[in-house]
Amino acid sequence: MIDVVSVKHLRGYKLRVGFSDGSAGVHDFSSTAARDGEMVRPLKDPAFFARVFIELGALTWPNGFDLDPIALHERMAKAGELTQVAAE
């Protein structure tokens, strides 16, 4: 099971996302925000997009929209966006 354990808004639609397996990376969510639909539409506003938080291991926004952490991890891994974070 993979969960999101950290998130930091960088700029625009880019987030630095950390996962429970110790991997982390930066992902551009522009394509997610560009989708159409009632739940996604508020993400088009950069100020709203920046209000992302973690709920039950998933990236979540105030309107209840969330992203499956396993699918996000797979997408970021395929794109070469993940690196292992050294244990502190």
N, C-alpha and C positions, 0 to 999 in steps of 0.2 A: 504494500500500500504506500503510495506516495502522496504526501500532503505539501501544500505551500506553508512555509514557516516564517517567511519574511517577504516584505514587498516595500519597494521605495520608488516613488514617482521621480523620474529624472527630468524629462521635458516632453512637451507634446504628448504623444501616445506611447512613450517608452517607459517601461517599468523594469527595475532590477528585481528579479524573483529568486528566492531561495527555497529549496525543497528539502524534505525530511531525509533524503538520502545523502545530503551533504553537497549536492550540486547547486549551482546558481548561475544566472546569466541575465543578460539584457534582451528583452524582446520588444519589438515595435508592434503595438496593437492597432495600428492604423487600419488594417483590413477588417478587424473586428468592429471598430467604431464606424467604418464605412458601410457595414451591412444595414439592411433595413429591417424594421420591426419595432413594435411598441417598446419592448424591453431594451433594445439596443440604442434606440434613437437618442436618449439622454446622454449617452457616452460621446456623442458628437461634440458636445460642449466640453472643451478642454478643462475647465474648472470642475465640472462634474466628474469627468474621467479621473482627475487627480484625487478624488475622494475615495479611491479604492481602499479596501481593508480586507483582512482575512477573517473568514467565518467558517468554522468546521473544516479547516484545511484547504479552503478554496478562495480564490480571488473573488471578491464580492463588491458590489456597488450599492449605494443607499436605496436604489429602487428595487433591490432584490435580485438583479441580474448577477449570475455567477458563472465561473468557468470551471469545468472539470479539471482537477489538478493532474490526473494521470494523462489525459489527452494533451494538456498544455506541456507537460514534461516531455512527452513523446515528440510533439511538434518542435519544441526547442532543441531537443537532442538531434533530431533529423536535420535541423538547420545549422547544427554545429555551434549553437549559442550557449551550451552548458559547459562549465568547468567544475572540477571538484574544489571545494573550499577546504583549506587546511583546518583541522581541529584546533581549537584554542585551549 
